Amino acid sequence: MPPQTPIGAEPEEPPVAASEPSAPVPLPTDAAPPPRWRARALLGLRVGISVAGLIYVLDWEVLDGLDGVVQLLPRWVWGVPLLTTLTNTTLLTVRHRLALQATGLQIPYWALFTLHLRSSFAGLVMPRGGADLVRLTALTRATGQLEAVLAAGLLLRLADLATWLGFLTLFLALRPWPGLEVLEIGVLVFVLAASGGIGIALSLVLLGRHAAPALGRLPWIGGRVAGLVRAMNLGLGQRRIAVQVLLLGLPMAALNVISVSLLFQAAGAELSTLRAFGLVPAMDAAMSLPIALGGIGLREVVFGMVGQTLALTQGQAYTLAWLRWSGELGRGLLGGLSTLAGGQPLVSGGAPR
């Protein structure tokens, strides 16, 4: 059967990888799946953390005063989160497509953008990283190349971590942050862990040619790990594309910082641009912990803690937390509507159905 034509491509262009992909290594069949009770226990724990966070930060007096807080905010500020989120999703799709190209896969832009919208819809009710897992599964089914898809995702994450480390180092350099000592400790732990993760990943890549045969002898997962190392070497070997992926992440981070600072300023908080570029990534690092469903509860705790140091009321801080979340909700709504419209953005070979 002839291959199908990807969205937005000329009919004569085959939806194949930039280079001839190797046959995918079959999934190991002798590894027992994790027991269901463990997944249910983790889900229950995350739900409990989300509920506990909401109970901790909310009370009826705060809820009763939200109406007055909302009326004081200028109208233009309500469109900032959604505009920022959709702009960053557009840039993220460009970066993701470049990363996939670096690992030898060609995916149509609009199909990948649609996949990002739909995965964000699923990610609203999943822990942090759930949307990434949805995209990984869909792309692997479409291309049959788990290692290449996973390597592209890791390339994106390495670039994001490098950008985050720069901003978080700025946060630590601008100390002290009165009232945010807990956040400072969390950021320091995150910086150390992220630096170690980047170091391990780059070491595996740099030693890939020599380490791949040894890694391939590991039980159960050896073939996958060796294939992943080879795919990462392929991706990082495309240095021009790797640099583009890194540089295109900078405007995404800047837009995120500017949008949150605009929210704080609209509420009357005094926050300089320099300190905002340190504080907002630190807040995101805390809210990115995969311990709550969609960040519910954790988001309110972080905004409440930061709002208190900026002389904002609890009602103002929580309103800003939910206002910022409205951007993710809006993107998720678009993804949900796309899902209801039916069809699959990708099928075998990366072509649309």
C-alpha positions in Angstrom: 0.0 0.0 0.0 1.5 3.4 -0.9 2.3 5.8 2.0 -0.2 8.5 2.8 0.6 12.2 2.3 1.2 14.3 5.4 -0.8 17.5 6.1 0.5 20.6 4.4 3.0 18.6 2.1 3.0 18.3 -1.6 1.5 15.0 -2.9 4.7 13.7 -4.2 6.6 14.1 -0.9 6.7 10.8 1.0 6.2 11.1 4.8 9.3 9.2 5.7 12.2 10.0 7.9 15.1 12.2 6.7 17.3 9.1 6.8 16.4 5.5 6.5 15.3 4.4 10.0 16.5 1.2 11.5 13.9 -1.4 12.4 12.5 -0.7 15.9 13.7 -3.0 18.7 10.7 -5.1 19.9 9.4 -4.2 23.3 10.6 -6.6 26.0 7.9 -9.1 26.9 9.5 -10.7 30.0 9.3 -7.6 32.2 6.3 -7.7 34.5 4.0 -4.6 34.3 3.7 -2.6 37.5 0.9 -3.7 39.8 -2.4 -1.8 39.5 -2.5 -1.1 43.2 0.7 1.0 42.9 -0.7 3.2 40.1 -3.9 3.6 42.1 -2.0 4.5 45.2 0.0 7.1 43.4 -3.2 8.6 41.9 -4.8 8.7 45.3 -1.7 10.4 46.8 -1.7 13.1 44.1 -5.4 13.7 44.5 -4.9 13.9 48.3 -2.1 16.4 47.8 -4.2 18.6 45.5 -7.2 18.6 47.9 -4.9 19.3 50.9 -3.3 22.2 49.1 -6.7 23.7 48.3 -7.9 23.3 51.8 -4.8 24.9 53.1 -4.9 28.0 51.0 -8.7 28.6 50.7 -11.2 29.9 53.2 -14.7 31.4 52.8 -13.6 34.9 53.6 -11.1 34.8 50.7 -13.6 33.3 48.3 -16.2 36.0 49.3 -13.7 38.7 48.4 -12.7 37.4 45.0 -15.4 39.3 43.3 -14.0 42.6 44.3 -10.5 41.5 43.3 -11.7 40.5 39.8 -13.4 43.8 39.3 -10.3 45.8 40.1 -8.2 44.0 37.4 -8.0 45.7 34.0 -9.8 44.0 31.2 -6.8 43.6 29.0 -5.0 41.3 31.5 -7.6 38.5 31.0 -6.3 37.8 27.5 -2.6 37.7 28.5 -2.4 34.1 29.7 -4.2 32.5 26.7 -2.2 34.6 24.2 1.0 33.7 25.9 0.1 30.0 26.1 -0.9 29.7 22.4 2.2 31.6 21.3 4.5 29.4 23.3 2.6 26.3 22.0 3.4 27.5 18.4 7.1 27.9 19.2 7.2 24.6 21.1 5.7 22.8 18.0 8.5 24.4 15.9 11.1 23.3 18.3 9.7 19.8 18.7 9.5 19.3 14.9 13.2 20.4 14.6 14.2 17.9 17.3 12.3 15.2 15.5 14.1 16.1 12.3 17.4 15.9 14.1 16.7 12.3 15.0 15.6 11.4 11.5 11.8 11.8 11.6 9.7 14.1 9.5 6.3 15.1 11.0 4.0 17.6 9.4 3.7 20.9 11.4 0.0 21.1 11.6 -0.4 17.5 12.7 2.2 18.0 15.4 0.5 21.3 16.6 -2.8 19.4 16.8 -1.2 16.7 18.8 0.2 19.3 21.3 -3.3 20.8 21.7 -4.9 17.4 22.3 -2.1 16.3 24.7 -2.6 19.5 26.7 -6.3 18.6 27.1 -5.3 15.2 28.5 -2.6 16.8 30.6 -5.1 18.9 32.5 -6.2 15.9 34.6 -2.7 14.2 34.8 0.4 14.9 36.9 3.2 17.0 35.4 4.6 15.2 32.4 1.3 13.6 31.5 1.0 15.6 28.3 4.6 14.6 27.3 3.6 10.9 27.8 0.6 11.3 25.6 2.7 12.8 22.8 5.4 10.2 23.2 2.8 7.4 22.8 1.1 8.9 19.8 4.3 9.7 18.0 5.7 6.2 18.7 2.6 4.5 17.3 2.8 6.7 14.2 6.5 6.2 13.4 7.3 2.9 15.1 10.6 4.6 16.3 10.5 4.8 20.1 14.2 5.6 20.5 14.1 8.5 17.9 10.9 10.0 19.4 12.2 9.7 23.0 15.6 11.2 21.9 13.8 14.2 20.4 11.8 14.7 23.6 15.0 14.4 25.7 16.7 16.9 23.4 13.9 19.4 24.1 14.1 18.8 27.8 17.9 19.2 27.9 17.4 22.6 26.1 14.7 23.6 28.5 16.8 22.6 31.5 19.7 24.6 30.2 17.5 27.7 29.9 15.9 27.1 33.3 19.3 26.7 35.0 20.3 30.1 33.7 17.2 31.8 35.1 17.4 29.9 38.4 21.0 30.8 38.8 19.9 34.4 38.5 17.2 33.8 41.2 19.9 32.5 43.6 22.2 35.4 42.7 19.5 37.9 43.6 19.2 36.7 47.1 17.9 37.3 49.7 14.3 36.7 49.0 12.6 37.5 52.4 9.8 35.1 53.0 10.8 32.8 50.2 13.5 30.8 52.0 11.7 27.5 51.3 11.5 28.4 47.6 15.3 29.2 47.7 16.1 25.7 49.1 13.8 24.1 46.5 15.5 25.9 43.7 18.9 25.0 44.9 18.0 21.3 45.0 16.4 21.6 41.6 19.6 23.2 40.2 21.8 20.5 41.6 19.5 17.7 40.4 19.1 19.2 36.9 22.8 19.8 36.6 23.5 16.2 37.5 20.9 15.0 35.0 22.3 17.0 32.2 25.8 15.8 33.1 24.7 12.2 33.0 22.8 12.6 29.7 25.7 14.3 28.0 28.2 11.8 29.3 26.1 9.0 27.8 25.9 10.8 24.5 29.7 11.7 24.4 30.6 8.1 25.3 27.8 6.7 23.1 29.9 5.0 20.4 31.9 3.2 23.1 29.1 2.7 25.6 26.3 1.5 23.2 27.7 -2.1 22.9 28.0 -2.4 26.7 24.6 -0.9 27.3 23.1 -3.3 24.8 24.0 -6.2 27.0 21.9 -4.9 29.9 19.0 -7.3 30.7 15.5 -6.5 29.4 16.2 -2.8 28.5 19.6 -3.1 26.9 18.4 -2.8 23.3 16.2 0.2 24.1 18.9 2.1 26.1 21.6 1.5 23.4 19.1 2.6 20.7 18.3 5.7 22.7 22.0 6.6 23.1 22.5 6.2 19.3 19.4 8.4 18.6 20.7 11.0 21.1 24.0 11.0 19.3 22.2 11.5 16.0 20.1 14.4 17.4 23.0 16.3 19.1 25.2 15.6 16.0 22.9 17.9 14.1 24.5 20.9 15.9 22.7 23.6 13.8 19.3 22.1 14.7 20.3 21.6 18.3 21.3 25.2 18.6 18.0 26.3 17.0 16.0 24.2 19.5 17.9 25.9 22.4 17.6 29.5 21.1 13.9 29.2 20.3 13.4 28.3 23.9 14.6 31.7 25.0 11.6 33.7 23.7 9.3 31.1 25.2 10.9 31.6 28.6 10.9 35.4 28.2 7.2 35.5 27.2 6.3 33.4 30.2 8.2 35.7 32.6 6.7 38.8 31.0 3.1 37.5 31.1 3.3 36.6 34.9 5.0 40.0 35.7 2.1 41.7 33.9 -0.3 39.9 36.0 1.4 40.9 39.2 1.8 44.5 38.1 -1.9 44.6 37.1 -2.7 43.6 40.7 -0.6 46.5 42.0 2.6 44.5 43.0 6.0 46.1 42.6 8.2 43.7 40.8 11.2 44.8 38.8 11.9 43.1 35.5 15.3 41.7 36.7 13.8 40.1 39.7 10.9 38.8 37.7 13.3 36.9 35.4 14.6 35.2 38.5 11.3 34.8 40.5 8.9 33.4 37.8 11.2 30.5 36.7 11.6 29.6 40.4 7.8 29.6 40.8 7.5 27.3 37.7 10.2 25.0 39.1 8.2 24.6 42.3 4.9 24.1 40.4 6.5 21.6 38.0 6.8 19.0 40.8 4.8 15.9 39.7 3.0 15.6 43.1 -0.4 17.1 42.2 -3.0 16.6 39.4 -2.4 19.4 36.9 -0.7 21.5 39.6 -4.0 22.0 41.5 -3.3 23.1 45.0 0.4 23.4 44.5 -0.1 26.4 42.2 -2.2 28.2 44.8 0.3 27.6 47.5 3.2 29.0 45.4 1.3 32.1 44.3 0.0 32.7 47.8 3.5 32.5 49.2 5.0 34.8 46.6 2.0 37.2 46.7 2.4 37.7 50.5 6.0 38.9 49.9 4.8 41.3 47.3 2.2 42.8 49.6 -0.8 41.2 47.9 -3.8 39.8 49.6 -4.6 36.1 49.5 -7.5 36.8 47.3 -5.3 38.7 44.8 -2.7 36.0 44.8 -5.1 33.2 44.2 -6.9 35.2 41.5 -3.6 35.6 39.7 -2.9 31.9 40.1 -6.2 31.0 38.5 -5.9 33.7 35.9 -2.6 32.3 34.8 -4.1 28.8 34.7 -6.8 30.1 32.4 -4.2 30.0 29.6 -3.7 26.3 30.0 -7.4 25.7 30.4 -8.0 27.6 27.1 -5.4 25.6 25.3 -6.9 22.4 26.8 -10.4 23.5 25.6 -9.1 23.8 22.1 -7.5 20.4 22.4 -10.7 19.0 23.7 -12.7 20.5 20.8 -10.2 19.0 18.4 -10.5 15.6 20.0 -14.3 15.8 19.8 -14.0 16.7 16.1 -12.6 13.2 15.6 -9.8 11.8 13.5 -6.2 11.1 14.4 -3.5 13.7 13.5 -1.0 10.9 12.9 -1.1 7.3 11.7 1.6 4.9 10.7 4.5 6.6 9.0 3.7 10.0 10.5 0.9 10.7 8.0 -2.6 12.1 8.9 -5.6 9.9 8.8 
